Amino acid sequence: VIKQEFSYKKFKGPYEEKIKSKKNKYTLKHIEFHPSHNPTSIKHNIHIDYYDVDNQEKSPIIVVLPIFGGNNLVSNTFAKYFAKKGYSSMVVHRQKKYRDIGDINLLDQYLKQIVFDHKQAIDWIELQKDIDLEKIGLFGISFGGIKTAIIAPLEDRIKASVICLSAGDLPYIITNSSERGIKKRRSKVMKSENLTLNEFHEKLKEVV
């Protein structure tokens, strides 16, 4: 049942590739493509920073999933570290539009779209001839760790995953988080739907 729920149209191209910089051991490229599967109402492209290591042989790759807010400094730091150690790496950019959902009933739908976006990022990996497809890993930090915990069990192509500084029970986290961005969006939804904090929590338990 779950596999049917997360079945999707596989990405097979095309995509745009631009070189951002060249370093001693890797080339940083920006990858962009339109998703082949998007059942949501939000139109978006998938953006990836790809750290292409200068190996003669096929290299493993680590997919880095960023934190919820702020910039990608932490994720980029880890991606650079992996590349310097000989692992290709990629940072899948967050979709800012997903963070501004006003309808609580759509939250689960957009969490599922996050899974579809990352599945299509892995589809892109399969198109690369210099990557070892038997050695694909996930590395998620904070909200990226939550996404890792959701994606890894649904994706047979992932061979290993590391979850950092993460938490479970999304309804509880969203209800009780002191993170400024989450508090702002929580207040907005509670006001628009006339919910108390406890009612908000119970509603999240129903829809997520």
PAFIDO-81726 format. One record per residue (C-alpha): residue number from 1; z negated, y negated, x; residue in three letters. Coordinates in steps of 0.05 Angstrom, whole numbers, padded with zeros to 5 digits. Example, Ala and Ser with C-alpha at 12.3 -4.5 7.8 and 13.67 -1.06 7.14 Angstrom:
BEGIN
ATOM  num      zz      yy      xx  residu
ATOM    1  -00156   00090   00246     ALA
ATOM    2  -00143   00021   00273     SER
! end
This chain:
BEGIN
ATOM  num      zz      yy      xx  residu
ATOM    1   00000   00000   00000     VAL
ATOM    2  -00019  -00049   00055     ILE
ATOM    3   00045  -00034   00095     LYS
ATOM    4   00086  -00048   00033     GLN
ATOM    5   00049  -00113   00022     GLU
ATOM    6   00067  -00135   00092     PHE
ATOM    7   00139  -00110   00094     SER
ATOM    8   00187  -00165   00114     TYR
ATOM    9   00257  -00183   00136     LYS
ATOM   10   00261  -00174   00211     LYS
ATOM   11   00283  -00232   00255     PHE
ATOM   12   00347  -00217   00295     LYS
ATOM   13   00367  -00287   00317     GLY
ATOM   14   00394  -00337   00330     PRO
ATOM   15   00344  -00380   00368     TYR
ATOM   16   00343  -00442   00411     GLU
ATOM   17   00317  -00441   00482     GLU
ATOM   18   00302  -00501   00527     LYS
ATOM   19   00271  -00502   00596     ILE
ATOM   20   00210  -00547   00599     LYS
ATOM   21   00190  -00537   00671     SER
ATOM   22   00197  -00491   00732     LYS
ATOM   23   00137  -00469   00771     LYS
ATOM   24   00127  -00425   00832     ASN
ATOM   25   00118  -00360   00794     LYS
ATOM   26   00145  -00374   00725     TYR
ATOM   27   00192  -00417   00682     THR
ATOM   28   00163  -00450   00620     LEU
ATOM   29   00212  -00448   00562     LYS
ATOM   30   00208  -00474   00491     HIS
ATOM   31   00234  -00426   00438     ILE
ATOM   32   00249  -00447   00367     GLU
ATOM   33   00279  -00410   00308     PHE
ATOM   34   00280  -00409   00233     HIS
ATOM   35   00240  -00352   00202     PRO
ATOM   36   00280  -00297   00170     SER
ATOM   37   00222  -00283   00122     HIS
ATOM   38   00183  -00339   00087     ASN
ATOM   39   00160  -00326   00015     PRO
ATOM   40   00119  -00391   00016     THR
ATOM   41   00141  -00459  -00008     SER
ATOM   42   00131  -00489   00061     ILE
ATOM   43   00194  -00497   00102     LYS
ATOM   44   00181  -00489   00176     HIS
ATOM   45   00208  -00466   00242     ASN
ATOM   46   00171  -00420   00291     ILE
ATOM   47   00156  -00453   00357     HIS
ATOM   48   00138  -00415   00420     ILE
ATOM   49   00120  -00436   00491     ASP
ATOM   50   00145  -00378   00534     TYR
ATOM   51   00121  -00368   00605     TYR
ATOM   52   00177  -00328   00636     ASP
ATOM   53   00152  -00296   00701     VAL
ATOM   54   00199  -00288   00760     ASP
ATOM   55   00196  -00212   00764     ASN
ATOM   56   00253  -00167   00785     GLN
ATOM   57   00226  -00113   00738     GLU
ATOM   58   00209  -00115   00664     LYS
ATOM   59   00142  -00149   00655     SER
ATOM   60   00086  -00139   00604     PRO
ATOM   61   00075  -00197   00557     ILE
ATOM   62   00012  -00227   00526     ILE
ATOM   63   00018  -00266   00461     VAL
ATOM   64  -00035  -00321   00460     VAL
ATOM   65  -00060  -00345   00392     LEU
ATOM   66  -00092  -00415   00393     PRO
ATOM   67  -00155  -00445   00363     ILE
ATOM   68  -00153  -00478   00294     PHE
ATOM   69  -00156  -00552   00313     GLY
ATOM   70  -00145  -00598   00372     GLY
ATOM   71  -00091  -00586   00423     ASN
ATOM   72  -00067  -00523   00458     ASN
ATOM   73  -00102  -00538   00525     LEU
ATOM   74  -00146  -00476   00523     VAL
ATOM   75  -00089  -00430   00502     SER
ATOM   76  -00041  -00459   00553     ASN
ATOM   77  -00093  -00451   00608     THR
ATOM   78  -00098  -00376   00594     PHE
ATOM   79  -00022  -00369   00586     ALA
ATOM   80  -00012  -00401   00655     LYS
ATOM   81  -00065  -00356   00685     TYR
ATOM   82  -00032  -00294   00658     PHE
ATOM   83   00037  -00317   00683     ALA
ATOM   84   00009  -00329   00753     LYS
ATOM   85  -00017  -00258   00752     LYS
ATOM   86   00052  -00231   00736     GLY
ATOM   87   00046  -00223   00660     TYR
ATOM   88   00096  -00260   00617     SER
ATOM   89   00059  -00298   00563     SER
ATOM   90   00074  -00339   00502     MET
ATOM   91   00036  -00387   00458     VAL
ATOM   92   00057  -00385   00385     VAL
ATOM   93   00046  -00456   00359     HIS
ATOM   94   00004  -00467   00298     ARG
ATOM   95   00036  -00493   00234     GLN
ATOM   96   00000  -00557   00217     LYS
ATOM   97   00027  -00552   00146     LYS
ATOM   98  -00014  -00489   00135     TYR
ATOM   99  -00079  -00527   00147     ARG
ATOM  100  -00067  -00577   00091     ASP
ATOM  101  -00065  -00530   00032     ILE
ATOM  102  -00095  -00564  -00029     GLY
ATOM  103  -00095  -00503  -00074     ASP
ATOM  104  -00148  -00452  -00057     ILE
ATOM  105  -00109  -00398  -00093     ASN
ATOM  106  -00053  -00404  -00041     LEU
ATOM  107  -00098  -00392   00019     LEU
ATOM  108  -00087  -00316   00021     ASP
ATOM  109  -00012  -00327   00015     GLN
ATOM  110  -00010  -00371   00076     TYR
ATOM  111  -00055  -00324   00116     LEU
ATOM  112  -00002  -00271   00101     LYS
ATOM  113   00053  -00318   00124     GLN
ATOM  114   00016  -00326   00190     ILE
ATOM  115   00023  -00251   00198     VAL
ATOM  116   00097  -00254   00181     PHE
ATOM  117   00108  -00311   00231     ASP
ATOM  118   00076  -00272   00287     HIS
ATOM  119   00113  -00208   00269     LYS
ATOM  120   00177  -00249   00277     GLN
ATOM  121   00153  -00276   00343     ALA
ATOM  122   00147  -00203   00365     ILE
ATOM  123   00217  -00191   00338     ASP
ATOM  124   00239  -00246   00386     TRP
ATOM  125   00205  -00209   00443     ILE
ATOM  126   00247  -00148   00427     GLU
ATOM  127   00310  -00189   00439     LEU
ATOM  128   00289  -00202   00511     GLN
ATOM  129   00316  -00154   00563     LYS
ATOM  130   00265  -00172   00617     ASP
ATOM  131   00202  -00153   00577     ILE
ATOM  132   00170  -00085   00575     ASP
ATOM  133   00166  -00071   00500     LEU
ATOM  134   00114  -00016   00512     GLU
ATOM  135   00066  -00068   00540     LYS
ATOM  136   00056  -00123   00488     ILE
ATOM  137  -00015  -00151   00480     GLY
ATOM  138  -00050  -00203   00437     LEU
ATOM  139  -00102  -00252   00462     PHE
ATOM  140  -00135  -00295   00408     GLY
ATOM  141  -00186  -00350   00414     ILE
ATOM  142  -00231  -00373   00356     SER
ATOM  143  -00186  -00377   00295     PHE
ATOM  144  -00133  -00345   00339     GLY
ATOM  145  -00181  -00287   00347     GLY
ATOM  146  -00186  -00282   00271     ILE
ATOM  147  -00110  -00280   00267     LYS
ATOM  148  -00110  -00227   00322     THR
ATOM  149  -00158  -00184   00281     ALA
ATOM  150  -00111  -00189   00221     ILE
ATOM  151  -00045  -00179   00258     ILE
ATOM  152  -00063  -00123   00308     ALA
ATOM  153  -00077  -00068   00256     PRO
ATOM  154  -00012  -00086   00219     LEU
ATOM  155   00033  -00085   00280     GLU
ATOM  156   00048  -00019   00315     ASP
ATOM  157   00083  -00056   00372     ARG
ATOM  158   00018  -00085   00396     ILE
ATOM  159  -00013  -00039   00449     LYS
ATOM  160  -00076  -00079   00464     ALA
ATOM  161  -00114  -00139   00437     SER
ATOM  162  -00171  -00183   00459     VAL
ATOM  163  -00211  -00225   00409     ILE
ATOM  164  -00250  -00284   00438     CYS
ATOM  165  -00304  -00327   00405     LEU
ATOM  166  -00286  -00304   00336     SER
ATOM  167  -00322  -00288   00271     ALA
ATOM  168  -00311  -00247   00208     GLY
ATOM  169  -00322  -00259   00133     ASP
ATOM  170  -00273  -00316   00123     LEU
ATOM  171  -00302  -00339   00055     PRO
ATOM  172  -00370  -00349   00088     TYR
ATOM  173  -00341  -00384   00149     ILE
ATOM  174  -00300  -00433   00108     ILE
ATOM  175  -00358  -00447   00061     THR
ATOM  176  -00410  -00459   00116     ASN
ATOM  177  -00370  -00485   00176     SER
ATOM  178  -00391  -00551   00206     SER
ATOM  179  -00323  -00561   00239     GLU
ATOM  180  -00298  -00630   00218     ARG
ATOM  181  -00228  -00609   00196     GLY
ATOM  182  -00254  -00551   00154     ILE
ATOM  183  -00309  -00594   00122     LYS
ATOM  184  -00257  -00647   00104     LYS
ATOM  185  -00210  -00596   00071     ARG
ATOM  186  -00268  -00560   00037     ARG
ATOM  187  -00293  -00625   00005     SER
ATOM  188  -00223  -00641  -00018     LYS
ATOM  189  -00213  -00574  -00053     VAL
ATOM  190  -00283  -00574  -00083     MET
ATOM  191  -00271  -00643  -00112     LYS
ATOM  192  -00202  -00628  -00139     SER
ATOM  193  -00225  -00563  -00173     GLU
ATOM  194  -00294  -00590  -00192     ASN
ATOM  195  -00332  -00534  -00156     LEU
ATOM  196  -00402  -00530  -00128     THR
ATOM  197  -00410  -00501  -00058     LEU
ATOM  198  -00433  -00435  -00087     ASN
ATOM  199  -00375  -00433  -00136     GLU
ATOM  200  -00328  -00450  -00079     PHE
ATOM  201  -00355  -00390  -00040     HIS
ATOM  202  -00348  -00343  -00099     GLU
ATOM  203  -00276  -00367  -00111     LYS
ATOM  204  -00258  -00355  -00038     LEU
ATOM  205  -00286  -00284  -00043     LYS
ATOM  206  -00238  -00272  -00102     GLU
ATOM  207  -00175  -00299  -00071     VAL
ATOM  208  -00179  -00282   00004     VAL
! end
